[in-house]
Amino acid sequence: MRLSCKKGDPGFSDALIADRSLHIYLDGKDICCVCHTADEEQGTAHVYMLNDEGKKYYDPETDDVAQEILTGWVELKHTDSEEHSDAA
């Protein structure tokens, strides 16, 4: 499955993006806060780069947020409130 918050991307879906229970994992690490496009089949995650302070890094050449494509085991997973209550 592919999911993107970028309009025009084949994985764009308003409904899935609005679903706050959906998380994106790369090699087991939750990257939902920095990922704008994830593809489980390709094993790619398009993420915003962060500076040393953990804030989005703006590339002065493009005047936009710097991005990179990470590869690995990508998983789109719904978290369930019952899972969290069982773990407590």
C-alpha positions in Angstrom: 0.0 0.0 0.0 1.1 3.5 -0.7 0.0 6.6 1.2 0.8 10.2 0.6 -0.3 13.6 1.9 0.9 15.2 -1.4 -1.9 15.9 -3.8 -1.2 14.4 -7.2 0.7 11.4 -5.7 -0.9 8.0 -6.6 -1.1 7.3 -2.9 -2.9 10.5 -1.9 -6.0 9.9 0.3 -7.8 12.5 2.4 -9.6 9.9 4.4 -6.5 7.9 5.3 -4.5 11.0 6.1 -7.2 12.3 8.5 -7.2 8.9 10.3 -5.0 9.7 13.3 -4.8 6.0 14.2 -2.7 5.2 11.2 1.1 5.2 11.8 4.0 4.8 9.5 6.9 2.7 10.6 10.4 2.3 9.0 12.3 -0.7 10.3 10.1 -0.6 13.4 10.5 3.1 14.2 7.4 5.4 14.0 8.2 8.1 11.4 4.7 9.5 11.1 5.7 13.0 12.2 8.3 13.4 9.4 7.0 11.2 6.6 4.9 12.6 3.8 4.8 9.5 1.4 5.3 5.9 2.3 5.2 2.8 0.1 5.2 -0.6 1.6 5.7 -2.5 -1.6 8.7 -0.4 -2.7 10.1 -0.2 0.9 10.5 3.6 0.6 9.6 6.5 2.9 9.9 10.1 1.7 10.7 12.2 4.8 11.4 15.8 5.7 15.0 16.3 7.0 15.4 17.7 10.5 18.1 19.9 11.8 20.1 19.4 15.1 17.2 20.9 17.0 14.7 18.4 15.6 13.0 21.0 13.4 12.4 20.8 9.7 15.5 21.9 7.8 14.9 24.5 5.1 17.2 24.2 2.1 18.4 27.7 1.2 18.9 26.7 -2.5 15.2 25.6 -2.9 13.7 27.7 -0.1 11.7 24.6 0.8 11.9 21.9 3.4 14.8 19.5 2.6 13.7 15.9 1.9 15.2 12.5 1.6 14.0 9.0 0.6 14.8 6.3 3.2 14.6 2.6 2.4 13.8 -0.4 4.5 10.9 -2.3 5.9 7.9 0.1 5.6 4.7 -0.6 7.5 1.4 1.3 7.5 -0.4 0.2 10.7 -3.5 1.3 12.5 -3.0 1.7 16.2 -5.9 0.5 18.4 -6.8 2.0 21.7 -7.3 -1.5 23.0 -3.7 -2.3 22.2 -2.5 0.6 24.2 -4.8 -0.3 27.2 -3.6 -3.9 27.1 0.1 -2.8 27.2 -0.6 -0.7 30.3 
